[in-house]
Amino acid sequence: MSSLPHYLKLMRFDKPIGSLLLLWPTLWALWLATEGQPSPTLFWVFVLGVFVMRSAGCVINDYADKDFDPLVERTQQRPLAAGDLTPKQALLLFAVLGLIAIGLLLCLPSRVWPWAVPAAAVTIIYPFMKRFIQAPQAVLGVAFSFCIPMVYVAADTPFNSGFVLLLVMNFAWVIAYDTAYAMSDREDDLAIGVKSSAILFGRFDKAAIGTLQAVVVLMLLLLKAQLGLSDWFYLPVFVVFSMFLYQQYLIRERERNSCFRAFLNNGWVGAVIWFGLLAG
């Protein structure tokens, strides 16, 4: 029990932003795939699954980065980096979370089960990708978008045009906000030799984020036209556009804390889009 606070910290219970960034696209998909009427079972299984899988992803991420985190200012106090927990304890926690995720999966129709295999695989391999590919954020985009096809399969809804637009929008959004996140760690990442999209884009980082944000806004407008949403939907689209402009203002000097604030602001972006879909 004395280690419980460290386990909770390892799962980022004190930093819910990651759970929110995974929760919002899950809710988008639930409302679109079920035409706004998800069953209680689907709703609660996917919501709980978001928090379990995000926690598992954080645990395996810190395990993968246990040798790097002590060298990065922002991550030096994480439980593994600070020595509060051992790597063996982290793997045990990951296994427990995995069993809980399997239990939740069994509550879903069996047609969803095969989709859980690549979803789990990409969750595990993502933390190691920063050693091998120039833009590991693309792998995170896949990991944080897997909820969308799983929701559609669970709801027995075909992969229609709305599904494609939602998938493209979320993938672009993930890379945009995680590049802002990576900008806050760029100096440390360069020093220890790991890769990120912020390093790949270099001096074009702000333009790259802006382009991806423009894709998100475009996908929202196409969703409005494709799904026949009410004109009221233009209001949340405008709010999202304004929030993206605010994020561009925050990252204008590439200052560490401001870039991180831009990343955090996306928790509200996802909420605005969901409430827009509810009302639209």
C-alpha positions in Angstrom: 0.0 0.0 0.0 2.9 2.3 0.6 3.7 2.1 -3.1 0.1 2.9 -4.2 0.8 6.6 -4.9 3.7 5.6 -7.1 1.6 3.1 -9.0 -1.1 5.8 -9.5 1.6 8.3 -10.7 3.0 5.7 -13.1 -0.5 5.4 -14.6 -0.7 9.2 -14.8 -3.8 9.5 -12.5 -2.5 12.9 -11.6 -2.4 13.9 -15.3 -5.7 13.0 -17.0 -5.0 14.9 -20.3 -3.9 11.7 -22.1 -7.1 9.9 -21.1 -9.1 12.9 -22.3 -7.3 12.9 -25.7 -8.2 9.2 -26.1 -11.7 9.6 -24.7 -12.9 12.3 -27.1 -12.4 10.4 -30.4 -14.0 7.4 -28.7 -17.1 9.4 -27.9 -17.1 11.0 -31.3 -17.2 7.5 -32.9 -19.8 6.2 -30.4 -22.2 9.0 -31.3 -21.7 8.8 -35.0 -21.7 5.0 -35.3 -24.9 4.8 -33.2 -26.6 7.9 -34.5 -26.4 9.4 -31.0 -27.9 6.4 -29.2 -25.1 4.2 -27.9 -26.1 1.3 -25.6 -25.1 1.6 -21.9 -22.9 -1.4 -22.4 -21.0 0.0 -25.3 -20.7 3.4 -23.6 -19.3 2.1 -20.3 -17.0 -0.6 -21.8 -15.4 1.9 -24.1 -15.1 4.6 -21.5 -13.5 2.3 -19.0 -11.4 0.8 -21.7 -10.0 4.2 -22.5 -8.7 4.8 -19.0 -7.4 1.2 -18.7 -5.5 1.3 -22.0 -4.2 4.8 -21.5 -2.8 3.7 -18.1 -1.3 0.6 -19.6 0.3 2.8 -22.4 1.8 5.1 -19.8 3.3 2.2 -17.8 4.9 0.6 -20.9 6.1 4.0 -22.0 7.9 4.7 -18.8 9.3 1.1 -18.9 10.7 1.8 -22.4 12.1 5.2 -21.3 13.5 4.2 -18.0 17.0 5.0 -19.1 16.0 8.2 -20.9 13.6 9.8 -18.4 16.3 10.6 -15.7 18.0 12.7 -18.4 14.9 14.8 -19.3 14.0 17.7 -17.0 10.2 17.1 -17.3 10.4 13.4 -16.6 13.0 13.1 -13.9 10.4 12.6 -11.2 8.5 9.8 -12.8 8.4 6.7 -10.5 10.8 4.5 -12.6 13.2 7.4 -13.3 13.2 8.4 -9.6 13.6 4.8 -8.4 10.3 4.8 -6.5 9.3 1.6 -8.4 11.3 -1.1 -10.1 11.0 -2.2 -13.8 9.6 -5.5 -12.6 6.9 -3.8 -10.7 6.0 -1.8 -13.8 5.7 -4.9 -15.9 3.5 -6.5 -13.2 1.2 -3.5 -13.2 1.1 -3.6 -17.1 0.0 -7.3 -16.9 -2.7 -6.5 -14.4 -4.0 -3.7 -16.6 -3.9 -6.0 -19.6 -6.1 -8.6 -17.8 -8.6 -5.9 -16.9 -8.6 -4.8 -20.6 -9.3 -8.4 -21.7 -12.2 -8.6 -19.2 -13.7 -5.4 -20.8 -13.1 -6.8 -24.3 -15.1 -9.9 -23.4 -18.1 -7.7 -22.7 -18.1 -6.6 -26.4 -19.3 -8.6 -29.4 -16.9 -11.3 -30.5 -16.5 -9.5 -33.9 -14.5 -6.8 -32.0 -12.0 -9.2 -30.5 -9.6 -9.5 -33.5 -9.3 -5.7 -33.6 -7.9 -5.7 -30.1 -4.8 -7.6 -31.2 -3.3 -4.9 -33.4 -4.6 -2.2 -31.0 -2.6 -3.8 -28.1 0.4 -4.4 -30.4 0.7 -0.7 -31.4 0.2 0.4 -27.8 3.2 -1.7 -26.8 5.5 -0.8 -29.7 4.8 2.9 -29.8 7.2 3.9 -26.9 10.1 2.1 -28.6 9.5 3.8 -32.0 11.3 7.1 -31.0 14.5 5.2 -31.3 13.9 4.0 -34.9 11.6 6.3 -36.9 11.8 10.0 -37.5 8.2 10.7 -36.5 7.0 8.3 -33.8 4.0 10.6 -33.5 2.5 8.9 -36.6 2.5 5.6 -34.6 0.8 7.4 -31.7 -1.8 8.6 -34.3 -2.5 5.0 -35.2 -2.7 4.0 -31.5 -5.0 6.8 -30.6 -7.3 6.2 -33.6 -7.8 2.5 -33.1 -10.8 3.2 -30.9 -12.7 4.5 -33.9 -12.8 1.2 -36.0 -13.4 -0.8 -32.8 -16.4 1.3 -31.9 -17.8 1.0 -35.4 -17.3 -2.8 -35.4 -18.9 -3.1 -31.9 -21.9 -1.0 -33.1 -22.1 -3.2 -36.3 -21.9 0.0 -38.4 -20.2 -0.1 -41.8 -17.0 1.9 -42.4 -18.8 4.7 -44.2 -17.7 8.2 -45.3 -18.2 9.6 -41.8 -15.9 6.9 -40.4 -13.2 7.9 -42.9 -13.5 11.6 -42.2 -13.4 10.9 -38.5 -10.3 8.7 -38.8 -8.4 11.3 -40.9 -9.4 14.1 -38.6 -8.2 12.3 -35.4 -5.0 11.1 -37.0 -4.1 14.7 -38.1 -5.1 16.0 -34.7 -2.9 13.6 -32.8 0.2 14.4 -34.8 -0.5 18.1 -34.4 -0.9 18.1 -30.6 1.9 15.6 -30.0 4.3 17.7 -32.1 3.5 20.7 -29.9 4.2 18.3 -26.9 7.5 17.2 -28.6 8.5 20.9 -29.1 8.6 21.3 -25.3 11.1 18.4 -25.1 13.1 19.1 -28.3 16.3 20.2 -26.6 16.4 17.1 -24.3 15.5 14.8 -27.1 18.3 16.1 -29.3 20.7 15.7 -26.4 19.9 12.1 -25.7 19.4 11.1 -29.3 15.7 10.2 -29.6 13.5 11.2 -32.5 10.3 13.2 -32.8 8.2 15.0 -35.3 9.3 18.3 -33.8 12.9 17.5 -34.7 11.9 16.2 -38.1 9.9 19.3 -39.0 12.7 21.6 -37.7 12.0 25.3 -38.4 8.8 24.3 -40.2 7.3 22.8 -37.0 4.7 25.6 -36.5 3.7 25.4 -40.2 3.3 21.6 -40.0 1.1 21.9 -36.9 -1.0 24.6 -38.6 -1.4 22.5 -41.7 -2.6 19.5 -39.6 -4.9 21.8 -37.7 -6.4 23.0 -41.0 -7.0 19.4 -41.9 -9.0 18.9 -38.7 -11.2 22.0 -39.5 -11.7 20.8 -43.1 -12.7 17.3 -41.9 -15.2 18.9 -39.5 -16.8 20.9 -42.3 -17.0 17.8 -44.5 -18.6 15.9 -41.6 -21.1 18.7 -41.4 -22.0 18.4 -45.1 -21.8 14.6 -45.2 -24.0 13.9 -42.1 -26.4 16.8 -42.7 -25.7 18.4 -39.3 -27.5 21.6 -38.5 -26.0 24.9 -39.2 -25.5 25.3 -35.4 -22.4 23.0 -36.0 -20.6 25.9 -37.5 -20.3 27.5 -34.0 -18.1 24.7 -32.5 -16.1 24.6 -35.8 -15.4 28.3 -35.3 -14.5 27.7 -31.7 -12.1 24.9 -32.6 -10.5 27.2 -35.3 -10.1 29.9 -32.7 -8.5 27.5 -30.3 -6.0 26.4 -32.9 -5.1 30.1 -33.5 -4.5 30.4 -29.8 -2.3 27.4 -29.8 -0.3 28.9 -32.7 0.1 32.0 -30.6 1.4 29.9 -27.7 4.0 28.1 -29.8 5.2 31.2 -31.7 8.5 31.5 -29.7 8.8 27.7 -29.3 9.2 28.3 -25.5 9.0 25.0 -23.6 6.2 25.8 -21.1 4.1 27.6 -23.8 4.4 24.6 -26.1 3.2 22.4 -23.3 0.3 24.7 -22.7 -0.7 24.5 -26.3 -0.7 20.7 -26.0 -2.9 20.8 -22.9 -5.4 23.1 -24.7 -6.3 20.2 -27.0 -8.2 18.6 -24.1 -10.8 21.3 -24.6 -10.7 21.0 -28.4 -11.9 17.4 -28.2 -14.7 18.4 -25.8 -15.9 21.2 -28.1 -16.0 18.8 -31.1 -18.0 16.2 -29.1 -20.5 18.7 -27.8 -20.8 20.1 -31.3 -21.7 16.6 -32.6 -24.2 16.2 -29.8 -26.0 19.4 -30.7 -25.5 19.2 -34.4 
